[in-house]
Amino acid sequence: MGEAYLGLFSIEYLSSVTAMVMASNLITQIIKEIFFMDNGNKTTPKILNLIVSFFIILFHHVSIFINNSQVFHNSIVELVFLIILNTFLITGLSMGNYKVLGLTKERNIRGFTERSR
């Protein structure tokens, strides 16, 4: 495999996935805190996270395609498919963080209220 091949288990790809999840979480949290003060709606952060993830993936993959189109085998179809697939991957990973943090927070609050009784 050549140098331009984007491997699944390379350090560069794993660090970029981590960076994309982190960027998606940060941007979603900032937008949510500034524009959406309503904490009761649980769908808004998920849709917002999907949109933010789409733009992050789009920017990343298009910049790679412009620099070296061999990474996507000179195929626009493959580029579009990977943008869509990776958008849902990054969104799922980001929302998984919300779920873990939410469960941890819920357990801490529940445990605190039980101990205080």
DSSP file (Angstrom, degrees, kcal/mol; ACC not computed):
  #  RESIDUE AA STRUCTURE BP1 BP2  ACC     N-H-->O    O-->H-N    N-H-->O    O-->H-N    TCO  KAPPA ALPHA  PHI   PSI    X-CA   Y-CA   Z-CA
    1    1 A M              0   0    0      0, 0.0     0, 0.0     0, 0.0     0, 0.0   0.000 360.0 360.0 360.0 139.1    0.0    0.0    0.0
    2    2 A G    >   -     0   0    0      1,-0.1     3,-1.0     2,-0.0     0, 0.0  -0.143 360.0-102.8 -77.8 174.3    1.3    3.4   -0.9
    3    3 A E  T 3  S+     0   0    0      1,-0.2    -1,-0.1     3,-0.0     0, 0.0   0.809 117.8  59.1 -66.0 -30.5    1.9    6.4    1.4
    4    4 A A  T 3  S+     0   0    0      2,-0.1     2,-0.3    66,-0.0    -1,-0.2   0.548  78.6 111.7 -79.5  -7.1   -1.3    8.1    0.2
    5    5 A Y    <   -     0   0    0     -3,-1.0     2,-1.1     1,-0.1    66,-0.1  -0.504  66.2-137.7 -73.0 130.5   -3.6    5.2    1.3
    6    6 A L        -     0   0    0     65,-0.4     2,-0.1    -2,-0.3    -1,-0.1  -0.745  26.6-162.7 -90.5  95.9   -5.8    6.1    4.2
    7    7 A G    >   -     0   0    0     -2,-1.1     3,-0.6     1,-0.1     6,-0.2  -0.439  21.8-131.3 -81.6 153.6   -5.6    3.0    6.4
    8    8 A L  T 3  S+     0   0    0      1,-0.2    -1,-0.1    -2,-0.1    -2,-0.0   0.855 103.5  39.7 -71.9 -35.7   -8.1    2.3    9.1
    9    9 A F  T 3  S+     0   0    0      4,-0.1    -1,-0.2     5,-0.0     2,-0.2   0.164  84.1 121.3-105.7  19.2   -5.6    1.5   11.9
   10   10 A S  S <> S-     0   0    0     -3,-0.6     4,-2.2     1,-0.1     5,-0.2  -0.508  70.0-122.2 -78.4 153.7   -3.0    4.2   11.2
   11   11 A I  H  > S+     0   0    0      1,-0.2     4,-2.5     2,-0.2     5,-0.2   0.870 110.8  56.7 -62.6 -38.1   -2.1    6.6   13.9
   12   12 A E  H  > S+     0   0    0      1,-0.2     4,-1.8     2,-0.2    -1,-0.2   0.911 109.5  44.5 -62.2 -42.5   -3.1    9.6   11.7
   13   13 A Y  H  > S+     0   0    0      2,-0.2     4,-2.3     1,-0.2    -2,-0.2   0.921 113.7  49.0 -69.6 -43.5   -6.6    8.3   11.1
   14   14 A L  H  X S+     0   0    0     -4,-2.2     4,-2.2     1,-0.2    -2,-0.2   0.906 112.8  47.7 -63.7 -40.4   -7.2    7.3   14.7
   15   15 A S  H  X S+     0   0    0     -4,-2.5     4,-2.4     1,-0.2    -1,-0.2   0.849 110.7  52.1 -69.5 -32.0   -6.0   10.7   15.9
   16   16 A S  H  X S+     0   0    0     -4,-1.8     4,-2.5    -5,-0.2    -2,-0.2   0.870 108.4  50.5 -72.3 -34.2   -8.2   12.4   13.3
   17   17 A V  H  X S+     0   0    0     -4,-2.3     4,-2.5     2,-0.2     5,-0.2   0.927 112.2  47.7 -65.2 -43.7  -11.3   10.5   14.5
   18   18 A T  H  X S+     0   0    0     -4,-2.2     4,-2.4     1,-0.2    -2,-0.2   0.920 113.0  48.5 -61.1 -43.5  -10.5   11.5   18.0
   19   19 A A  H  X S+     0   0    0     -4,-2.4     4,-2.7     1,-0.2    -2,-0.2   0.886 111.0  50.5 -64.9 -38.6  -10.0   15.1   16.9
   20   20 A M  H  X S+     0   0    0     -4,-2.5     4,-2.6     2,-0.2    -2,-0.2   0.907 111.4  47.4 -67.0 -41.4  -13.3   15.0   15.0
   21   21 A V  H  X S+     0   0    0     -4,-2.5     4,-2.5     2,-0.2    -2,-0.2   0.924 114.4  47.3 -64.1 -43.7  -15.3   13.6   17.9
   22   22 A M  H  X S+     0   0    0     -4,-2.4     4,-2.6    -5,-0.2    -2,-0.2   0.922 113.7  47.1 -64.8 -44.1  -13.7   16.2   20.2
   23   23 A A  H  X S+     0   0    0     -4,-2.7     4,-2.8     1,-0.2     5,-0.3   0.911 112.1  50.6 -63.2 -42.3  -14.4   19.1   17.8
   24   24 A S  H  X S+     0   0    0     -4,-2.6     4,-2.3    -5,-0.2     5,-0.2   0.915 111.9  47.4 -62.6 -43.4  -18.0   17.9   17.2
   25   25 A N  H  X S+     0   0    0     -4,-2.5     4,-2.4     2,-0.2    -2,-0.2   0.933 114.6  45.9 -62.5 -46.5  -18.6   17.8   21.0
   26   26 A L  H  X S+     0   0    0     -4,-2.6     4,-2.5     2,-0.2    -2,-0.2   0.935 114.8  45.5 -65.1 -47.1  -17.1   21.2   21.6
   27   27 A I  H  X S+     0   0    0     -4,-2.8     4,-2.6     1,-0.2     5,-0.2   0.915 114.1  49.5 -64.0 -42.6  -18.9   22.9   18.7
   28   28 A T  H  X S+     0   0    0     -4,-2.3     4,-2.6    -5,-0.3    -1,-0.2   0.918 111.9  48.2 -62.7 -43.4  -22.2   21.3   19.6
   29   29 A Q  H  X S+     0   0    0     -4,-2.4     4,-2.5    -5,-0.2    -2,-0.2   0.910 112.5  48.4 -64.3 -41.9  -21.9   22.3   23.3
   30   30 A I  H  X S+     0   0    0     -4,-2.5     4,-2.1     2,-0.2     5,-0.2   0.942 115.0  44.2 -64.1 -47.5  -21.0   25.9   22.4
   31   31 A I  H  X>S+     0   0    0     -4,-2.6     4,-2.7     1,-0.2     5,-0.7   0.910 114.4  50.5 -63.6 -41.4  -23.9   26.3   20.0
   32   32 A K  H  X5S+     0   0    0     -4,-2.6     4,-1.3    -5,-0.2    -1,-0.2   0.903 112.3  46.2 -64.1 -41.8  -26.3   24.6   22.4
   33   33 A E  H  <5S+     0   0    0     -4,-2.5    -1,-0.2    -5,-0.2    -2,-0.2   0.852 119.1  40.6 -70.5 -34.4  -25.3   26.8   25.3
   34   34 A I  H  <5S+     0   0    0     -4,-2.1    -2,-0.2    -5,-0.2    -3,-0.2   0.933 130.5  20.0 -80.2 -47.4  -25.5   30.0   23.3
   35   35 A F  H  <5S+     0   0    0     -4,-2.7     2,-0.7    -5,-0.2    -3,-0.2   0.726 118.9  53.7-101.7 -24.5  -28.6   29.5   21.2
   36   36 A F     << +     0   0    0     -4,-1.3    -1,-0.2    -5,-0.7    -2,-0.0  -0.817  46.4 162.3-120.1  93.1  -30.6   26.8   22.9
   37   37 A M        +     0   0    0     -2,-0.7     2,-0.8    -3,-0.2    -1,-0.1   0.634  51.5 101.3 -81.0 -13.6  -31.4   27.6   26.5
   38   38 A D        +     0   0    0      1,-0.2     3,-0.3    -3,-0.1    -3,-0.0  -0.624  46.3 178.3 -75.4 108.6  -34.2   25.0   26.5
   39   39 A N        +     0   0    0     -2,-0.8    -1,-0.2     1,-0.2    -2,-0.0   0.558  67.6  75.9 -87.4  -8.7  -32.7   21.9   28.2
   40   40 A G  S    S+     0   0    0      1,-0.0     2,-0.7     2,-0.0    -1,-0.2   0.778  75.2  82.9 -75.1 -26.6  -36.0   19.9   28.0
   41   41 A N        +     0   0    0     -3,-0.3    -1,-0.0     1,-0.2     3,-0.0  -0.704  52.3 179.7 -84.6 113.8  -35.7   19.1   24.3
   42   42 A K  S  > S+     0   0    0     -2,-0.7     4,-0.6     1,-0.2    -1,-0.2   0.597  74.4  62.8 -89.2 -12.2  -33.4   16.1   23.9
   43   43 A T  H  > S+     0   0    0      2,-0.1     4,-2.4     1,-0.1     5,-0.3   0.822  88.7  68.7 -82.2 -31.9  -33.6   15.9   20.0
   44   44 A T  H  > S+     0   0    0      1,-0.2     4,-2.7     2,-0.2     5,-0.2   0.911  98.8  47.5 -58.2 -48.5  -32.0   19.3   19.4
   45   45 A P  H  > S+     0   0    0      0, 0.0     4,-2.3     0, 0.0    -1,-0.2   0.862 112.0  52.1 -62.7 -32.3  -28.5   18.4   20.5
   46   46 A K  H  X S+     0   0    0     -4,-0.6     4,-2.0     2,-0.2    -2,-0.2   0.931 113.2  42.2 -69.0 -44.8  -28.6   15.2   18.4
   47   47 A I  H  X S+     0   0    0     -4,-2.4     4,-2.2     2,-0.2    -1,-0.2   0.910 115.5  50.8 -66.8 -41.5  -29.7   17.0   15.2
   48   48 A L  H  X S+     0   0    0     -4,-2.7     4,-2.6    -5,-0.3    -2,-0.2   0.896 109.4  50.9 -61.7 -40.8  -27.2   19.7   15.9
   49   49 A N  H  X S+     0   0    0     -4,-2.3     4,-2.7    -5,-0.2    -1,-0.2   0.880 108.6  52.0 -64.9 -38.8  -24.5   17.2   16.4
   50   50 A L  H  X S+     0   0    0     -4,-2.0     4,-2.2     2,-0.2    -2,-0.2   0.916 112.0  45.8 -63.1 -43.6  -25.3   15.5   13.1
   51   51 A I  H  X S+     0   0    0     -4,-2.2     4,-2.0     2,-0.2    -2,-0.2   0.928 114.3  47.3 -66.2 -45.4  -25.1   18.8   11.3
   52   52 A V  H  X S+     0   0    0     -4,-2.6     4,-2.2     1,-0.2    -2,-0.2   0.921 112.5  50.0 -62.6 -44.0  -21.8   19.8   13.0
   53   53 A S  H  X S+     0   0    0     -4,-2.7     4,-2.8     1,-0.2     5,-0.3   0.897 107.8  54.4 -61.6 -40.3  -20.3   16.3   12.3
   54   54 A F  H  X S+     0   0    0     -4,-2.2     4,-2.8     1,-0.2    -1,-0.2   0.929 110.4  45.2 -59.5 -45.8  -21.4   16.6    8.6
   55   55 A F  H  X S+     0   0    0     -4,-2.0     4,-2.3     2,-0.2    -1,-0.2   0.867 113.1  50.2 -69.1 -35.2  -19.6   19.9    8.2
   56   56 A I  H  X S+     0   0    0     -4,-2.2     4,-2.3     2,-0.2    -2,-0.2   0.942 115.3  42.9 -65.9 -46.8  -16.4   18.6   10.0
   57   57 A I  H  X S+     0   0    0     -4,-2.8     4,-3.1     2,-0.2     5,-0.4   0.911 113.5  52.5 -65.4 -42.9  -16.3   15.5    7.9
   58   58 A L  H  X S+     0   0    0     -4,-2.8     4,-2.3    -5,-0.3     5,-0.3   0.940 112.0  45.2 -58.9 -48.1  -17.1   17.4    4.7
   59   59 A F  H  X S+     0   0    0     -4,-2.3     4,-1.9    -5,-0.2    -1,-0.2   0.925 116.7  45.9 -61.2 -45.3  -14.3   19.9    5.3
   60   60 A H  H  X S+     0   0    0     -4,-2.3     4,-1.9    -5,-0.2    -2,-0.2   0.947 116.7  41.8 -64.6 -50.8  -11.8   17.1    6.2
   61   61 A H  H  X S+     0   0    0     -4,-3.1     4,-2.6     1,-0.2    -2,-0.2   0.877 114.2  50.6 -70.2 -37.3  -12.5   14.7    3.4
   62   62 A V  H  X S+     0   0    0     -4,-2.3     4,-2.5    -5,-0.4    -1,-0.2   0.901 109.6  51.3 -67.6 -38.6  -12.8   17.4    0.7
   63   63 A S  H  X S+     0   0    0     -4,-1.9     4,-2.0    -5,-0.3    -2,-0.2   0.893 111.9  47.0 -65.2 -37.4   -9.4   18.9    1.8
   64   64 A I  H  X S+     0   0    0     -4,-1.9     4,-2.8     2,-0.2     7,-0.2   0.917 112.2  50.5 -65.9 -42.4   -7.9   15.4    1.5
   65   65 A F  H  < S+     0   0    0     -4,-2.6    -2,-0.2     1,-0.2    -1,-0.2   0.878 110.9  48.7 -64.1 -38.3   -9.5   14.9   -1.9
   66   66 A I  H  < S+     0   0    0     -4,-2.5     3,-0.3     1,-0.2    -1,-0.2   0.909 115.2  44.1 -67.9 -41.8   -8.2   18.2   -3.2
   67   67 A N  H  < S+     0   0    0     -4,-2.0     2,-0.2     1,-0.3    -2,-0.2   0.893 138.1   0.2 -70.6 -40.0   -4.6   17.5   -1.9
   68   68 A N    ><  -     0   0    0     -4,-2.8     3,-1.4    -5,-0.2     4,-0.3  -0.740  57.1-174.0-154.5  98.4   -4.5   13.9   -3.1
   69   69 A S  G > >S+     0   0    0     -3,-0.3     5,-2.8     1,-0.3     3,-0.7   0.603  78.1  79.1 -73.0  -9.7   -7.5   12.4   -5.0
   70   70 A Q  G > 5S+     0   0    0      3,-0.2     3,-1.7     1,-0.2    -1,-0.3   0.755  78.3  71.7 -67.7 -23.4   -5.7    9.0   -5.0
   71   71 A V  G < 5S+     0   0    0     -3,-1.4   -65,-0.4     1,-0.3    -1,-0.2   0.885 107.9  34.5 -59.0 -37.8   -6.8    8.5   -1.4
   72   72 A F  G X 5S-     0   0    0     -3,-0.7     3,-1.6    -4,-0.3    -1,-0.3   0.070 120.1-108.7-103.7  22.2  -10.4    8.1   -2.6
   73   73 A H  T < 5 -     0   0    0     -3,-1.7    -3,-0.2     1,-0.3    -2,-0.1   0.816  64.3 -71.1  55.9  36.6   -9.3    6.3   -5.8
   74   74 A N  T 3 <S+     0   0    0     -5,-2.8     2,-0.6     1,-0.2    -1,-0.3   0.752 100.7 136.0  55.4  28.9  -10.2    9.4   -7.9
   75   75 A S    <>  -     0   0    0     -3,-1.6     4,-1.7    -6,-0.3    -1,-0.2  -0.927  44.2-169.4-115.7 118.7  -13.9    8.6   -7.3
   76   76 A I  H  > S+     0   0    0     -2,-0.6     4,-2.7     2,-0.2     5,-0.2   0.853  93.2  57.4 -68.1 -35.6  -16.4   11.3   -6.3
   77   77 A V  H  > S+     0   0    0      1,-0.2     4,-2.6     2,-0.2    -1,-0.2   0.921 107.2  46.9 -62.3 -44.1  -18.9    8.5   -5.5
   78   78 A E  H  > S+     0   0    0     -6,-0.2     4,-2.5     2,-0.2    -1,-0.2   0.893 111.6  52.1 -64.5 -39.4  -16.5    7.0   -3.0
   79   79 A L  H  X S+     0   0    0     -4,-1.7     4,-2.1     2,-0.2    -2,-0.2   0.938 112.3  44.3 -60.9 -48.6  -15.9   10.5   -1.5
   80   80 A V  H  X S+     0   0    0     -4,-2.7     4,-2.3     2,-0.2    -2,-0.2   0.914 113.6  50.9 -64.3 -43.6  -19.6   11.2   -1.0
   81   81 A F  H  X S+     0   0    0     -4,-2.6     4,-2.8     1,-0.2    -1,-0.2   0.921 112.1  46.4 -60.0 -45.0  -20.3    7.7    0.4
   82   82 A L  H  X S+     0   0    0     -4,-2.5     4,-2.6     2,-0.2     5,-0.2   0.836 109.3  54.8 -69.6 -32.2  -17.4    8.1    2.9
   83   83 A I  H  X S+     0   0    0     -4,-2.1     4,-1.7    -5,-0.2    -1,-0.2   0.947 113.2  42.1 -62.9 -46.8  -18.6   11.5    3.9
   84   84 A I  H  X S+     0   0    0     -4,-2.3     4,-1.7     2,-0.2    -2,-0.2   0.937 117.4  46.5 -65.5 -47.6  -22.1   10.2    4.7
   85   85 A L  H  X S+     0   0    0     -4,-2.8     4,-1.8     1,-0.2    -2,-0.2   0.930 114.9  45.5 -61.6 -47.5  -20.8    7.0    6.4
   86   86 A N  H  X S+     0   0    0     -4,-2.6     4,-2.8     1,-0.2     5,-0.2   0.785 106.1  61.2 -71.0 -26.8  -18.2    8.9    8.5
   87   87 A T  H  X S+     0   0    0     -4,-1.7     4,-2.3    -5,-0.2    -1,-0.2   0.939 108.5  42.9 -61.8 -46.2  -20.7   11.6    9.4
   88   88 A F  H  X S+     0   0    0     -4,-1.7     4,-2.4     2,-0.2    -2,-0.2   0.850 113.4  53.4 -69.1 -33.0  -22.9    9.0   11.1
   89   89 A L  H  X S+     0   0    0     -4,-1.8     4,-2.4     2,-0.2    -2,-0.2   0.953 112.5  42.4 -64.2 -50.3  -19.9    7.3   12.7
   90   90 A I  H  X S+     0   0    0     -4,-2.8     4,-2.5     2,-0.2    -2,-0.2   0.885 114.6  51.5 -65.7 -38.6  -18.6   10.6   14.3
   91   91 A T  H  X S+     0   0    0     -4,-2.3     4,-2.8    -5,-0.2     5,-0.2   0.928 110.9  48.3 -63.2 -44.3  -22.2   11.5   15.3
   92   92 A G  H  X S+     0   0    0     -4,-2.4     4,-1.7     1,-0.2    -2,-0.2   0.906 112.5  48.1 -62.5 -42.2  -22.7    8.1   17.0
   93   93 A L  H  X S+     0   0    0     -4,-2.4     4,-1.3     2,-0.2    -1,-0.2   0.907 113.5  47.8 -65.1 -40.9  -19.4    8.4   18.8
   94   94 A S  H  X S+     0   0    0     -4,-2.5     4,-1.4     1,-0.2     3,-0.3   0.921 112.7  47.1 -66.6 -43.7  -20.1   11.9   20.0
   95   95 A M  H  X S+     0   0    0     -4,-2.8     4,-2.1     1,-0.2    -1,-0.2   0.780 104.5  62.2 -71.8 -24.4  -23.6   11.0   21.2
   96   96 A G  H  X S+     0   0    0     -4,-1.7     4,-2.3    -5,-0.2    -1,-0.2   0.877 101.4  52.9 -62.8 -36.6  -22.2    8.0   22.9
   97   97 A N  H  X S+     0   0    0     -4,-1.3     4,-2.7    -3,-0.3     5,-0.2   0.901 107.1  51.5 -63.7 -40.7  -20.1   10.4   25.0
   98   98 A Y  H  X S+     0   0    0     -4,-1.4     4,-2.9     1,-0.2    -2,-0.2   0.915 110.2  49.3 -61.4 -42.2  -23.3   12.3   25.9
   99   99 A K  H  X S+     0   0    0     -4,-2.1     4,-2.7     2,-0.2     5,-0.2   0.925 112.3  46.7 -65.3 -44.4  -25.0    9.0   27.0
  100  100 A V  H  X S+     0   0    0     -4,-2.3     4,-2.3     2,-0.2    -2,-0.2   0.937 115.9  45.2 -63.1 -46.1  -22.0    8.0   29.1
  101  101 A L  H  X S+     0   0    0     -4,-2.7     4,-2.5     1,-0.2    -2,-0.2   0.896 113.5  50.8 -64.5 -39.3  -21.8   11.4   30.7
  102  102 A G  H  X S+     0   0    0     -4,-2.9     4,-2.5    -5,-0.2    -2,-0.2   0.908 111.1  47.1 -65.0 -42.7  -25.6   11.6   31.2
  103  103 A L  H  X S+     0   0    0     -4,-2.7     4,-2.6     2,-0.2    -1,-0.2   0.905 113.0  49.3 -66.3 -40.5  -25.7    8.2   32.9
  104  104 A T  H  X S+     0   0    0     -4,-2.3     4,-2.3    -5,-0.2    -2,-0.2   0.928 113.0  46.9 -63.8 -44.3  -22.8    9.0   35.2
  105  105 A K  H  X S+     0   0    0     -4,-2.5     4,-2.4     2,-0.2    -2,-0.2   0.908 112.5  50.1 -64.0 -42.1  -24.4   12.3   36.1
  106  106 A E  H  X S+     0   0    0     -4,-2.5     4,-2.7     1,-0.2    -2,-0.2   0.902 111.0  49.0 -63.7 -41.7  -27.8   10.6   36.7
  107  107 A R  H  X S+     0   0    0     -4,-2.6     4,-3.0     2,-0.2     5,-0.2   0.914 111.0  50.0 -64.6 -42.0  -26.1    8.0   38.9
  108  108 A N  H  X S+     0   0    0     -4,-2.3     4,-2.2     2,-0.2    -2,-0.2   0.915 113.7  44.9 -63.9 -42.3  -24.3   10.6   41.0
  109  109 A I  H  X S+     0   0    0     -4,-2.4     4,-2.4     2,-0.2    -2,-0.2   0.929 115.3  47.3 -66.8 -44.1  -27.4   12.7   41.5
  110  110 A R  H  X S+     0   0    0     -4,-2.7     4,-2.0     1,-0.2    -2,-0.2   0.915 114.1  47.6 -63.1 -43.2  -29.5    9.6   42.4
  111  111 A G  H  X S+     0   0    0     -4,-3.0     4,-2.0    -5,-0.2    -1,-0.2   0.869 111.6  50.5 -66.0 -37.0  -26.7    8.3   44.8
  112  112 A F  H  X S+     0   0    0     -4,-2.2     4,-1.8    -5,-0.2    -2,-0.2   0.908 110.8  47.8 -67.7 -42.7  -26.4   11.7   46.4
  113  113 A T  H  X S+     0   0    0     -4,-2.4     4,-0.6     1,-0.2    -2,-0.2   0.862 112.4  49.6 -68.7 -34.6  -30.2   12.0   47.0
  114  114 A E  H >< S+     0   0    0     -4,-2.0     3,-0.6    -5,-0.2    -1,-0.2   0.884 112.1  48.2 -69.6 -37.9  -30.4    8.5   48.5
  115  115 A R  H 3< S+     0   0    0     -4,-2.0    -2,-0.2     1,-0.2    -1,-0.2   0.828 106.9  56.6 -70.6 -31.2  -27.4    9.2   50.8
  116  116 A S  H 3<        0   0    0     -4,-1.8    -1,-0.2     1,-0.2    -2,-0.2   0.637 360.0 360.0 -78.2 -11.8  -28.9   12.4   52.0
  117  117 A R    <<        0   0    0     -4,-0.6    -1,-0.2    -3,-0.6    -2,-0.1   0.478 360.0 360.0 -78.5 360.0  -32.2   10.8   53.1
